[in-house]
Structures are given as C-alpha cells and as structure tokens.
Amino acid sequence: MSRPAQATAALRAAMRNPGLRRVELAWGAAIGAEWAHFVALGVFAYGAGGTTAVGVAGLARMLPAALVAPLASTLGDRFRRERFLLGIAAVGAAALVASALVFFIAPSEPLIFALAAVIGVSSTLFRPALQAILPSLARTPKELIAANGATSTIESLGTLVGPLLAGVLVSVGDPGVVFAAAGGVLTAGALLLATLHVEGVIQETAARDDPRELLLGGFEAVRRGPARLILALMATQTFVRGCLNVLIVVAVFQVLDAGDGAVGYLTAALGLGGLIGALGATTLHSRRLANAMGVALIFWGLPIALIAPWPYLPAAVLLLAVVGAANSVEDVAGFTLLQRIVPDAALSRALGLVWGAAMGAVGVGSIVAPAVVALVGPRTAFAVVGAILPVVTLLSWRGLQKIDRQVTGPTDELEVVSEVPLFEPLSLVAKEHLASKLTRLHVEPGEVIVRAGETGDRFYIVGEGELEITNGACGSCHGGDFFGEIALLRDVPRTATVRATSPSELYALDRDDFLAAVTHSAVRAAGEAVAEERLSAGLAVPH
C-alpha cells in the first residue's frame, strides 16, 4: 500500500471511532476560529500602530496563556476531561463574539487586546485538553498515532481555511466581521462536545484530592527524562513561530509590497503544507518518533531562512508550505511521544505546562521579532530566525536518538490485553492500565489453575500452551483464549476445572482490576454475552 493510501486508511480508522470523530470535528472548529482571529487581530493591530502594535498584540494574546495554562490545566486532571473541553470552547466563543461587539459598537484597542488574551488562554487550554483525552478515546497505539495525525491534519485544514476566509472577509469587510464569524464557528464546535462522554476510565484518582500534587504533578512529569528535551525543543520551535507570526505581517507590507489579504494567504500556505505533512505523519513508525521530530524541526527553520534571498510572494508561499508540512510531522511525533511517556493521571497537567511554555515562547518571539527587524532589516531577519531551529536540533541530536532507544513500542502485556476481544472497546489508556496489573504465570502439565466449586479471584489469559477444561464435558483452550470471567461477573463459584496439558504461559488479572475494566458498558455487555454463551453450551469451551 502506498504512503498516501496508508495515511488515508489510518485517518478513516480514527474517524470511525465516534468519540474521536466528535472531538476532532470540534478541534477543527476551534483551530479555524483561532487562525481567523489571528489574521483579523494582526490586521487590526497593524492599522492601529504598525509593526510594534502587531508584536504587542501577539504578546497580549499569548503571555496570559503561558501563565494560566499550567495552572488551569490541572482542572483537566481533576474533573472529567470532556466537560473541561466543553467549558474551554464556550469561553473562547464568548470572547470572540464580545470582540466583534466591541469592534462595531466602540472600537477599543486595549479591550480588543484584552479579549485576545482570553481567546489565547482558551485556545491554549483546548490543545492539552484535546491531547489528554485522545488516549482515553483511542483503543490501540496505532489508533492513537492516527488520532494525532487526524488532529494535525485538521489543524492544517483549519490553518488553511481559517486564514483564507479571514483574508477574504478582511478584504471585503473589516476585522469585526471575522471576529463574529469565528465566534459562530467555535460555538458550533462547543455544541459537538456537549454530548461527549468518555467511558472506561479506570485509573487511580487518589492524587486528585492532593492540592500540591495537582499543582506540581505536571512539572514532575516533564522535568526529568525524555519529556524535558521534548519540551525544550517544542518551546524553541514555538519561539520561532512567534517570530514568524510577526515576520509574515512585516513581509507583506515591507518586503513583498502586497495587500492586507496576503497576510491570510501566507498564513494559509502553512496550513496547506501542514495538510500534506499530516497525511504523511499518520504513517510514522512508533519506534522512530524522536528521529522524525528532529528532521521535522530542521525543515521547520531552513525554509524561513531561504525567504531572505527569495523575497517573492510565490516563493514565500512555497517555502511556508514546507514549514507547515514540517510542523505537522513535529506535532504528531512530539505529542505522541509525550502521550506515551507521561502517566495518564498527570497528562492534562503536563500538556498544559508544555502548551503554556509554548505560548509563552510565541509571545516572547512576537516581541523579539520587531527588535530583530529593527536591528538587521526585514530580509536578514528571516535568515537569523530561520537558522535557530536547525542549529538547536543538531546540538540535541544525540538526545533524540537516546529517546528512540528508551521509549519502546507496545509491551508484551499490552499486546496480550489488546488481543482479548472482551477488552476491544477499552481505550488505550485503560488497556495499558490492565497490562500493568497482569501477573505472568508459568504452569507445567497436570497443574490445576482453577477448580470447580472454588471461589473465583482471578481472570486468566492464555499466552501460549494448551489447557483442558472439564465440568462433565471436556474442552480445551490455547494461546489467545481466556477463562475465569463467569465466576467474577456472576459472583458464583468456579463452574469448571482448568488443568494444563502442556507447559503453558498465562497472564492473571486480579478480581478487582477485572471488575474495574467491565465498568465500561460495552465490555460489561460483551462479558455477559460470553458468559451466557458458555453457560448455555455446557462450558465445553474456555470459561
């Protein structure tokens, strides 16, 4: 199968999951509204005070987000993540509508900049909340990568469509029209989240009542090990992004001599390239993600530097499309790594810290860029900013290779859990939790694992080997089969005896952990169906 076909198949698989489909569509509304607001705010700020005002607007939009996100994201680990996501979307939609009202009724730069800060906080919190909920909706590691690929694909579409429409609306109307349209789109996204419900959340929650753990858990999760380098590289990339946000506006008016709408068109080029990059990113190999992230970061910076010798609109569009493609690959690789490294109980806080640092870096970049332009001129500024990421990435290359060696793919236990049809509806996070609770057992021929009439205290999965089941009738089970669910589900004594007939490897799951898993309605229904079928068949099959 070709790479485009693989990417399309992966995206289709992710979108067949109802929960993933709902949050991804809401994400499309959020990202489209965000980038439409970005274009309108840039045009409004430049008209009000030139390049410096654009930088101030960028700082006002991102600095509060950088300060608030690490603290506010604790709510995503304290409360249900789908409710948190809905609240974030509702606040952002309200701020966009308020921006339109202020623009039309009594235009005020400070007030529109203040509302931009609210929108920036909302946009920043939406990202970690979305990325934290994906592992609880995805069912396999492959589906998680596909979901992250879908997130990046939709982000690219939003980055393409949002600025394009904003560019058209600004050309024929004004920024206020864009603010109003973006508010309507984000309201539709919030409605998509209103009926979302995540099932099968079985992680421990004791730490959620500890205020210190709530505040510091995210910092502890990323301050050591592989997550720290990923955070540092992402912060560097978003610093460059902050610079680029300003340089795009500067390029339109001082280098390319284009009209207002070109701000939207150049920004849309990032989205067009990002769409292509996201399609490829869905096929990334889970064992080489850090390497892919490093290559993407290099190609994030080089095209920006090349705008300096080629200050022409078509060339700038092409080069920014390459940046967009690299951004998609970097996002999918980097955030999938974080989702695999950081414990789920702290994931929302850790991602909030990452995005807080990222938005802070964007804000700093927005302020630094005008100074760089003033110091070396607009064309040379592209070369200076574009060189940052290639240099930093090459200096970090050995660390990225080490991450690929440390962060392994799915464990044997996770694969065992994933192959049990009973657990198929569970999310990847829930499956990983069960995998961590499995006890591996070796049994010799003739050894009895369960005996009819005894109290059931474990559920068993056969890794390899052969076992005999007797209860008046006879049956057998082999690798991939499971037994022991009837006594646990029905709270009755064991209904049959299971004895090994060859050297066998088993995986045992304690009663409480098994019952926690079947709180998921689909798993409970599947378990009851299996139990009923086996009881009706006289238990001449694995039980």
Helices and strands as residue ranges (DSSP letters): H 3-15, H 18-72, H 74-78, H 81-105, H 109-137, H 141-172, H 175-193, G 206-209, H 211-222, H 226-250, I 251-255, H 261-281, H 289-306, H 313-341, G 344-346, H 347-376, H 378-395, H 397-406, H 412-418, G 421-423, H 428-437, E 439-443, E 448-450, E 458-464, E 466-470, E 474-478, E 482-483, H 485-490, E 497-500, E 504-510, H 511-517, H 521-536
